[in-house]
Amino acid sequence: MSDFLMREGAPLSVEEWAQLDKTVVGTARQFLVGRRFVEIVGPVGAGTQTVPVGTGDARSYLTFETIEEDLTLYWKDVEASRQAGIPLDLGQVAKASAACARKEDKLILDRLVKAAKKKVVLGDWDADSEAILGNIVEATEKLVSDDFYGPYAVVLSPNLYAKTQRVARGMGRLVSKLIKDVAEGGMFQSPVLAKEQGLVLSLGAHNFDLVVAQDLITAYAGNERLDHLFRVMESLVLRIKRPGAICVLNK
């Protein structure tokens, strides 16, 4: 493990570190949405500071961004778990990991929304189930007309996603199931999107990818009044190579 993480200075056994790492990774996998449809490059190394995007005269460099969340494990809790022979309570670790996952998704989805070159105005999703599928199809048609082909992914706010969980009129199937027929790359929901907001994306690393310098990991940050400080952290950057691959849905 890299020296900058200072893990050898932490008062945790090998087994306790393994459980902590398992909690961080497992929690992140449960909450992360962006990584389910954005291709990953790396990890390329924690010390990497920039990554190129574009080719030839259009090439530029993006700076990696650090996502982090601090937590404290109290010395009394550590000692009590050992004396009782029970696993250490890692609820604070899971909470920090979930916070990092949310920050990562916000970084990814905010950038995709901001970079979008296409837009579809939402119809009345409350009253008309046909409007829901119609908007998704309209978005894919805009992408196809500009030579951005499938597989497509659909990402919706929880509010919009909930409206897809009803039977389509005259179809006998949930609207969400019909959308998944169009969105072979998957249909997802994320609370970081605005209430009336969604995305339809043409997938592939040639359109956008997520470059990871340091993947999610926990470092030891020292102690304070005998309590132990840790930092869950990662370093990454979203490369949007072809903004035309993004269509935003909103009012």
MIRO-881499 format. One record per residue (C-alpha): residue in three letters; x, y, z. Coordinates in steps of 0.25 Angstrom, whole numbers, padded with zeros to 4 digits, always signed. Example, Ala and Ser with C-alpha at 12.3 -4.5 7.8 and 13.67 -1.06 7.14 Angstrom:
% MIRO-881499
ala+0049-0018+0031/ser+0055-0004+0029/
END
This chain:
% MIRO-881499
met+0000+0000+0000/ser+0005+0014-0004/asp+0013+0021+0008/phe+0004+0034+0006/leu-0008+0026+0012/met+0000+0025+0025/arg-0008+0012+0028/glu+0004+0005+0035/gly+0002+0016+0046/ala-0012+0013+0049/pro-0016+0004+0061/leu-0023-0006+0052/ser-0020-0020+0050/val-0019-0027+0036/glu-0032-0033+0038/glu-0039-0020+0043/trp-0033-0012+0031/ala-0038-0023+0022/gln-0052-0021+0027/leu-0051-0006+0026/asp-0047-0007+0012/lys-0058-0017+0009/thr-0068-0007+0015/val-0063+0004+0007/val-0064-0003-0006/gly-0077-0010-0004/thr-0084+0002+0000/ala-0079+0010-0012/arg-0083-0001-0021/gln-0097+0000-0015/phe-0099+0015-0017/leu-0090+0018-0030/val-0099+0020-0042/gly-0089+0027-0052/arg-0079+0015-0052/arg-0091+0006-0057/phe-0091+0013-0071/val-0078+0021-0072/glu-0066+0013-0076/ile-0054+0013-0066/val-0039+0016-0070/gly-0029+0013-0059/pro-0025+0014-0048/val-0013+0021-0055/gly-0006+0025-0041/ala-0010+0034-0030/gly+0001+0044-0033/thr-0004+0046-0047/gln-0009+0061-0048/thr-0014+0062-0063/val-0019+0054-0074/pro-0021+0058-0089/val-0034+0059-0096/gly-0035+0062-0111/thr-0025+0060-0122/gly-0016+0068-0131/asp-0017+0083-0129/ala-0030+0081-0122/arg-0023+0073-0110/ser-0024+0079-0096/tyr-0022+0074-0082/leu-0031+0072-0071/thr-0027+0072-0056/phe-0031+0061-0047/glu-0041+0064-0036/thr-0040+0059-0022/ile-0052+0054-0015/glu-0051+0051+0000/glu-0059+0050+0013/asp-0053+0049+0027/leu-0058+0040+0038/thr-0054+0037+0053/leu-0053+0024+0059/tyr-0053+0026+0074/trp-0042+0019+0083/lys-0053+0014+0093/asp-0061+0007+0081/val-0048+0000+0076/glu-0044-0005+0090/ala-0058-0009+0093/ser-0059-0018+0080/arg-0046-0025+0083/gln-0049-0028+0097/ala-0063-0033+0094/gly-0058-0041+0082/ile-0068-0035+0072/pro-0065-0028+0059/leu-0063-0013+0059/asp-0075-0004+0056/leu-0072+0002+0043/gly-0084+0010+0041/gln-0076+0023+0040/val-0068+0017+0029/ala-0080+0013+0021/lys-0086+0027+0023/ala-0073+0033+0018/ser-0072+0024+0006/ala-0087+0027+0002/ala-0084+0042+0003/cys-0072+0040-0007/ala-0081+0032-0016/arg-0091+0043-0016/lys-0080+0053-0019/glu-0075+0045-0030/asp-0088+0043-0037/lys-0091+0058-0035/leu-0078+0061-0042/ile-0081+0052-0054/leu-0095+0055-0056/asp-0094+0070-0054/arg-0083+0070-0065/leu-0091+0062-0074/val-0103+0071-0073/lys-0095+0084-0074/ala-0088+0078-0087/ala-0101+0073-0094/lys-0103+0078-0108/lys-0117+0073-0110/lys-0130+0075-0102/val-0143+0069-0101/val-0154+0077-0094/leu-0162+0068-0085/gly-0177+0065-0088/asp-0187+0063-0077/trp-0182+0050-0070/asp-0192+0051-0059/ala-0204+0049-0069/asp-0199+0042-0081/ser-0191+0030-0081/glu-0189+0031-0096/ala-0182+0044-0094/ile-0171+0037-0085/leu-0167+0027-0096/gly-0169+0038-0107/asn-0159+0047-0100/ile-0148+0036-0099/val-0150+0032-0113/glu-0149+0046-0118/ala-0136+0047-0111/thr-0131+0035-0117/glu-0135+0040-0131/lys-0128+0053-0129/leu-0115+0045-0125/val-0117+0036-0137/ser-0119+0048-0147/asp-0105+0053-0142/asp-0099+0039-0144/phe-0099+0036-0129/tyr-0104+0021-0129/gly-0107+0011-0118/pro-0105+0005-0108/tyr-0113+0016-0101/ala-0114+0019-0086/val-0125+0026-0079/val-0123+0033-0065/leu-0134+0040-0058/ser-0137+0047-0045/pro-0144+0039-0035/asn-0157+0047-0038/leu-0157+0044-0053/tyr-0153+0030-0050/ala-0165+0027-0041/lys-0174+0032-0052/thr-0169+0021-0061/gln-0174+0010-0051/arg-0188+0009-0057/val-0194+0001-0068/ala-0194+0008-0081/arg-0208+0010-0087/gly-0212-0001-0097/met-0198-0008-0096/gly-0200-0017-0083/arg-0186-0014-0079/leu-0179-0004-0070/val-0174+0008-0076/ser-0160+0005-0070/lys-0160-0008-0078/leu-0163-0001-0091/ile-0152+0009-0088/lys-0142-0002-0086/asp-0145-0008-0099/val-0140+0005-0105/ala-0129+0007-0095/glu-0120-0005-0096/gly-0109+0001-0088/gly-0118+0002-0076/met-0128+0011-0069/phe-0124+0017-0056/gln-0128+0027-0046/ser-0120+0037-0038/pro-0123+0047-0027/val-0113+0057-0031/leu-0121+0060-0043/ala-0131+0072-0042/lys-0146+0068-0040/glu-0150+0069-0054/gln-0137+0065-0061/gly-0132+0053-0068/leu-0121+0049-0079/val-0121+0040-0091/leu-0107+0036-0094/ser-0100+0029-0106/leu-0090+0020-0099/gly-0075+0017-0102/ala-0061+0022-0098/his-0061+0029-0111/asn-0071+0038-0106/phe-0068+0040-0091/asp-0060+0032-0080/leu-0056+0033-0066/val-0041+0033-0063/val-0037+0029-0049/ala-0024+0032-0043/gln-0026+0027-0029/asp-0039+0018-0027/leu-0047+0019-0015/ile-0038+0016-0003/thr-0036+0019+0012/ala-0024+0027+0018/tyr-0020+0028+0032/ala-0020+0043+0036/gly-0014+0042+0050/asn-0020+0043+0064/glu-0027+0054+0072/arg-0029+0052+0087/leu-0027+0037+0085/asp-0038+0036+0075/his-0034+0031+0061/leu-0036+0040+0048/phe-0038+0034+0034/arg-0040+0039+0020/val-0048+0032+0009/met-0043+0038-0004/glu-0041+0036-0019/ser-0036+0044-0030/leu-0042+0044-0044/val-0047+0052-0056/leu-0058+0051-0066/arg-0054+0053-0080/ile-0065+0057-0090/lys-0059+0055-0104/arg-0072+0056-0112/pro-0083+0065-0105/gly-0092+0062-0116/ala-0094+0048-0110/ile-0102+0055-0099/cys-0117+0059-0099/val-0123+0065-0087/leu-0138+0064-0083/asn-0144+0075-0075/lys-0156+0085-0075/
END
